[in-house]
């Protein structure tokens, strides 16, 4: 991103199981959008995890950085760097991050933070829950 | 036992869209096997295989930065001409973001929450200062400063 490049804004940022891009149209299908995930034991590994980002006002080359942060103590879990080239500022640009074998050390809240050239753009949070007795909290019967 | 420093996993993706970081051993233990390596999908710009080190004995670097640039105005009517420089401090376990030039702040339990709060403060301040109400000299200076960073969206 050059100094004169506009600061893009993020109009959507979602975490899901998988993102499929259709050949030909390049339309994206987001499969299994979620904000909570359960695990029996920790550390655990998520076989697939994707982050979808939709940007406006972007034009030109941008270095993007996705930081994964443990919100319990704001420690850095991982950092992914890449570059995007937006050639048409009249339309939204899309970014897709696909992770495979993503390790989660403990239950808690985690945040995906998007930066370009060290400029904070947006964040999305994912909560990792400890499943008791094999039943995720959102499927356990409610007590009256 | 002293805590072992755990390197943060860094994965740069290549133009072909793939990168891979091997599983790391944790005190002789290997994390659960991943799914088989999938053929890269060329339409999707980024495929990252990564496994971050885990375990209570490991320490990780803090994600907090002393200085950062704010680019998340998130307003349908206004946009940033350029990012706003902020300084981060922690007061009584609360994250405080300071825009010293305008004497504006954002507070939150973590950096993300403080950034949200700062963005909200900024949007409200910009609207209030452009309300056609008469302003004192201090507020006029803040308005001029805001106009250097924020402009109305034209499309």
Contacts between the chains, C-beta under 8 A, distances in Angstrom:
chain1	res1	chain2	res2	distance
A	6	B	79	7.6
A	7	B	71	4.5
A	7	B	79	7.2
A	7	B	80	4.5
A	7	B	81	7.8
A	7	B	82	6.7
A	7	B	83	5.8
A	8	B	71	7.7
A	9	B	71	7.9
A	9	B	72	7.4
A	9	B	73	6.8
A	9	B	74	6.3
A	9	B	79	6.6
A	10	B	72	7.3
A	10	B	74	7.6
A	19	B	44	6.4
A	21	B	41	6.7
A	21	B	43	3.6
A	21	B	44	5.2
A	22	B	43	7.7
A	23	B	43	6.3
A	26	B	43	5.9
A	42	B	54	7.7
A	43	B	26	7.7
A	43	B	31	6.5
A	43	B	54	3.7
A	43	B	55	7.1
A	44	B	32	7.5
A	45	B	31	5.7
A	45	B	32	4.9
A	45	B	34	6.5
A	45	B	51	7.0
A	47	B	34	6.4
A	47	B	35	4.4
A	48	B	35	7.2
A	57	B	79	6.0
A	67	B	63	6.1
A	68	B	52	7.8
A	69	B	63	4.2
A	69	B	111	8.0
A	69	B	112	8.0
A	70	B	60	7.4
A	71	B	110	5.5
A	71	B	112	7.7
A	73	B	62	7.8
A	74	B	62	6.0
A	74	B	63	5.0
A	74	B	64	5.3
A	74	B	110	5.6
A	74	B	111	6.4
A	75	B	60	3.9
A	75	B	61	6.7
A	75	B	62	5.9
A	75	B	63	6.1
A	76	B	8	5.0
A	76	B	60	5.9
A	76	B	61	5.3
A	76	B	62	7.0
A	76	B	63	4.2
A	77	B	8	7.3
A	77	B	9	7.6
A	77	B	52	5.0
A	77	B	60	6.9
A	78	B	8	6.3
A	78	B	9	4.4
A	78	B	10	7.6
A	78	B	11	7.3
A	78	B	50	5.8
A	78	B	52	4.9
A	79	B	8	5.9
A	79	B	9	7.4
A	79	B	10	5.4
A	79	B	11	8.0
A	80	B	10	7.7
A	80	B	11	5.3
A	80	B	12	7.7
A	80	B	13	7.0
A	80	B	46	7.5
A	80	B	48	5.4
A	80	B	50	7.4
A	81	B	10	7.2
A	81	B	11	7.8
A	81	B	12	5.2
A	81	B	13	7.6
A	82	B	12	7.1
A	82	B	13	4.8
A	82	B	45	7.4
A	82	B	46	5.7
A	84	B	45	7.2
A	95	B	45	7.0
A	95	B	46	7.5
A	96	B	44	5.0
A	96	B	45	5.7
A	96	B	46	5.9
A	97	B	46	5.0
A	97	B	48	6.5
A	98	B	41	7.8
A	98	B	44	5.9
A	98	B	46	6.0
A	98	B	47	4.5
A	98	B	48	6.5
A	99	B	48	5.3
A	99	B	49	7.5
A	99	B	50	6.3
A	100	B	34	6.2
A	100	B	35	6.6
A	100	B	37	7.8
A	100	B	38	7.0
A	100	B	47	7.1
A	100	B	48	7.4
A	100	B	49	4.6
A	101	B	23	7.1
A	101	B	34	3.4
A	101	B	35	7.2
A	101	B	49	5.7
A	101	B	50	7.0
A	101	B	51	5.2
A	102	B	50	6.6
A	102	B	51	7.2
A	102	B	52	7.8
A	103	B	31	5.8
A	103	B	51	4.5
A	103	B	52	5.0
A	103	B	53	7.7
A	103	B	54	5.5
A	104	B	54	7.7
A	105	B	52	7.4
A	105	B	54	3.8
A	105	B	55	6.9
A	106	B	54	7.9
A	111	B	110	7.8
A	111	B	112	5.6
A	113	B	63	7.7
A	113	B	112	6.8
A	116	B	71	7.3
A	117	B	69	7.8
A	118	B	68	6.9
A	118	B	69	5.6
A	119	B	69	4.3
A	119	B	70	7.4
A	119	B	71	3.8
A	119	B	83	4.4
A	120	B	68	5.7
A	120	B	69	6.5
A	120	B	70	6.0
A	120	B	71	5.8
A	120	B	72	5.8
A	120	B	115	5.9
A	121	B	71	5.2
A	121	B	72	5.7
A	122	B	72	5.8
A	122	B	74	7.8
A	123	B	112	4.6
A	123	B	115	7.6
A	125	B	112	7.6
